[in-house]
Structure formats: C-alpha cells, structure tokens
Amino acid sequence: MGRKEIACSWKKRTNNINEVFDFKGKMGAGSFSEVFMVREKETGNLYALKCLKKKFLANSNLENEINVLRKIKHENVVGLEDFYESRTHYYLVMELVSGGELFDRILERGMYTEKDASLVVRQVLEAVSYLHDNNIVHRDLKPENLLYYNMDANSKIMISDFGLSKMSEHGIMFTACGTPGYVAPEVLAQKPYSKAVDCWSIGVITYILLCGYPPFFEENEKILYAKIMRADYSFHKPFWDDISESAKDFIRNMMEKNPKSRFTTEQALRHPWIYGDTASDQDIYRSFCEQIQRNFAVSKWRQAFHAATAVSHMRKLQRSHGELPGPAPAPPEWCDEDGPSLGPGAPDGVDRTPASRSQVAPPTQPLNACRGAPAFRSESSGPQRPSLNADTVDRGKNQSGQTLQTGVCSVM
C-alpha cells in the first residue's frame, strides 16, 4: 500500500513528535494506530494523541474525517486540537475526555430517572443539531460514542467517533454505513437517505436509556434487518410500565419509519419530554441496571481501543495534583521514523480478532443484542480501515448480499 498524503494548509511538520509532547501513558491501540495520553511541552496541556502510520492509510477516509473535525467546534463534541505529520506518520491531537462511557457512569449513580435520560438526550440533540446546521451527518450515533467530559457529577456529554461522518451540502447520501440496531430503515433498505438517519439513532439510544435493552433483538441477522426496516418494536410490559407516555411519544416520533415524517433535531428539542416538565422523576435505576448488566457487556465495550477516554490515567493525575505518580514512562520506541509497532499477530496490519457478541435477554429469552450485529462498510472503496472497537469487527451481508463493514472508530 502506498502512503496516504493528506493535503491541508494547517497541518504541522515534525521530525520527532517527542520534541512536541511528553508521553504519559498508552491509552489503547488499533490495527493501524496507537493512542497515548500526552502533555504538550509548550503549554502543559493534556491531550489524547493518535498516531497513524501512513502506509496503512491508502484509500482511507482519514482526510474526510479530519476535514469534518476541523470544521466543527461545539461544547458537546470531542474536538480535534491539532494535526502533525512526519515522514511516515500522522498525529491527531484530540481533546482529552476523562469521564467515562455513558452506561458505565449511569451504573455508578445509585439513582436514575427519566429526567436524567432526558438531559443526556437533550445534549446529544443540541450537538447533532449543530452538526446538521453545518451539513454534517454523523451516521454512527450509538451509546459507545457518548462519553462524559470529566468525572464531575454534572459533567456534560461528548459525542465522539466521526469515522463515518459525512459533509453533505446537498443532503442526500447513498453509502450504506453505520451499526445495525442503530441504523435507520432507509439505510438498510439501500435507499437514498438524509440527516434523518441521525434522528433515528437518537431514538434508539433513548429507548435503551429508558429500559436497558435494545428495541431490535434477533439471533438471525436477516430477521433483525427486516424488523428494523418495518420499525417493528414495542414497549414491553413490565419494563415500560413506569415510563411516561411523553417519553414513548418522543421515541415514536424519533423512530418513525418514514424519514420525511420523522422528527428533525429542531422538532425533537421542542418536545415537552426534552424541554418541558413531562419527564418523570421516578427512580428507574434498579430495573435499568438489571437490564443493562444482563444485555450489554458494558465493561468490554472498548476492549480493543479506549479512544480519547483515559479515566484511570486521569484519576491518577487528579490524585497526584497534576502529575502521574512514579517515574515518567519512557517515550514509545516507535515514535521515530520507523513508525509504531502493530503488535503480535498482525504482521499485515489487519486485526483478525473475532468480535464478541453480547448476550441480550429482553424481555423473554436470551438473544443476541443488536450491538453484536454486523456493522456496515465505510465510505472508502479501498481496504478496510482499522476497526478499533472490538464489537464492530463482525461482518455480514445486506439485503443485496453485499458484504458490510463498519468504519473506523476514530480518535475518540
């Protein structure tokens, strides 16, 4: 594979990235990249630094992703702070997000209500509305991509992973991509689609936030896809008995089969469940947690790669008032022109680790969760981009028999 050259006027050249950053610890690794917590020497600021080897990025969507990230600046979106290039590598300097993943934090709360869920969804809607106003469609919204900014009890939500995002001024897209279980019916049906696909995904996320299991769950992929395309979901008893009618109405409008009738982000933000007083304050923590723990392998959602999340590192930093305890780790050996090592078992840079499939058990019998369903291919027509989320490595086929594949989990 040839080297991928990304043309942009604002990238910075470096012969040795160690002259720019102090490396504080490894956060994770993917097939073609490694991510480190770093401290910028000039400013003292902490970042997540993703290091990508050029020779594995031919025909990738990295340039599109970088252009998207460079264009956006929102308080609920994990930001790209800087971009460096050496002879053999690209280095993406990302905002460091330290608060952990959405479901993990909810499980730690001890109390959880519809109002809490509504606040999460409102922040997601505000960020996605901003993206849509800038003609950007995320296309892979799911709970794994929702992170807390820090460990504060009232921390804000951050949207991450723009590996499948698309700038679309004309508003119509054709490439099937996303994660089944969260992807809209029109995408599965191989029809042209619009930014409404993000609103469907937010509806699915809201459903899970209120009951702890996915709206679509089937062992058989063909049946799963058919149910999604029919928008065939239910509010099962007894799991939804304590959930308000307003919440159900919100979900129905977000998970409307016809994208032209589906809520836009602007309509969703005006719904009384989001910006009114109809969200219940009844504690649903126990039932939600039972279902989440039963249906999702929460602690394994980021087995392969922990993105810009560095909870353990940040806790150490907080305990030591700004520095990691003990001697500073040696800089990674690969940060010279030889490039990063890819680890054993992947001499060609391809991660062949099989994806784990979470067991789901709503509301009657064990079934495979929609999260374990095959995800879709990226926009790229070239080789597979590195799959940095273990749960999105699975491959399947769409209704036309075409092999589907997810896009890369980006730096986040």
C-alpha positions, 0 to 999 in steps of 0.5 A, a space after each residue: 500500500 502506498 502512503 496516504 498524503 493528506 493535503 491541508 494548509 494547517 497541518 504541522 511538520 515534525 521530525 520527532 513528535 517527542 520534541 512536541 509532547 511528553 508521553 504519559 501513558 498508552 491509552 489503547 491501540 488499533 490495527 493501524 494506530 496507537 493512542 497515548 495520553 500526552 502533555 504538550 511541552 509548550 503549554 502543559 496541556 493534556 491531550 489524547 494523541 493518535 498516531 497513524 502510520 501512513 502506509 496503512 492509510 491508502 484509500 482511507 477516509 482519514 482526510 474526510 474525517 479530519 476535514 469534518 473535525 476541523 470544521 466543527 467546534 461545539 461544547 458537546 463534541 470531542 474536538 480535534 486540537 491539532 494535526 502533525 505529520 512526519 515522514 511516515 506518520 500522522 498525529 491527531 491531537 484530540 481533546 482529552 475526555 476523562 469521564 467515562 462511557 455513558 452506561 458505565 457512569 449511569 451504573 455508578 449513580 445509585 439513582 436514575 430517572 427519566 429526567 436524567 435520560 432526558 438531559 443526556 438526550 437533550 445534549 446529544 440533540 443540541 450537538 447533532 443539531 449543530 452538526 446538521 446546521 453545518 451539513 454534517 451527518 454523523 451516521 454512527 450515533 450509538 451509546 459507545 460514542 457518548 462519553 462524559 467530559 470529566 468525572 464531575 457529577 454534572 459533567 456534560 456529554 461528548 459525542 465522539 467517533 466521526 469515522 463515518 461522518 459525512 459533509 453533505 451540502 446537498 443532503 442526500 447520501 447513498 453509502 450504506 454505513 453505520 451499526 445495525 440496531 442503530 441504523 435507520 430503515 432507509 439505510 438498510 433498505 439501500 435507499 437514498 437517505 438524509 440527516 434523518 438517519 441521525 434522528 433515528 439513532 437518537 431514538 434508539 439510544 433513548 429507548 435503551 436509556 429508558 429500559 436497558 435493552 435494545 428495541 431490535 433483538 434477533 439471533 438471525 441477522 436477516 430477521 433483525 434487518 427486516 424488523 428494523 426496516 418495518 420499525 417493528 418494536 414495542 414497549 414491553 410490559 413490565 419494563 415500560 410500565 413506569 415510563 411516561 407516555 411523553 417519553 414513548 411519544 418522543 421515541 415514536 416520533 424519533 423512530 418513525 419509519 418514514 424519514 420525511 415524517 420523522 422528527 428533525 433535531 429542531 422538532 425533537 428539542 421542542 418536545 415537552 419530554 426534552 424541554 418541558 416538565 413531562 419527564 418523570 422523576 421516578 427512580 428507574 435505576 434498579 430495573 435499568 441496571 438489571 437490564 443493562 448488566 444482563 444485555 450489554 457487556 458494558 465493561 468490554 465495550 472498548 476492549 480493543 481501543 479506549 479512544 480519547 477516554 483515559 479515566 484511570 490515567 486521569 484519576 491518577 493525575 487528579 490524585 497526584 495534583 497534576 502529575 502521574 505518580 512514579 517515574 515518567 514512562 519512557 517515550 514509545 520506541 516507535 515514535 521515530 521514523 520507523 513508525 509504531 509497532 502493530 503488535 503480535 499477530 498482525 504482521 499485515 496490519 489487519 486485526 483478525 480478532 473475532 468480535 464478541 457478541 453480547 448476550 441480550 435477554 429482553 424481555 423473554 429469552 436470551 438473544 443476541 443484542 443488536 450491538 453484536 450485529 454486523 456493522 456496515 462498510 465505510 465510505 472508502 472503496 479501498 481496504 478496510 480501515 482499522 476497526 478499533 472497537 472490538 464489537 464492530 469487527 463482525 461482518 455480514 451481508 445486506 439485503 443485496 448480499 453485499 458484504 458490510 463493514 463498519 468504519 473506523 472508530 476514530 480518535 475518540 
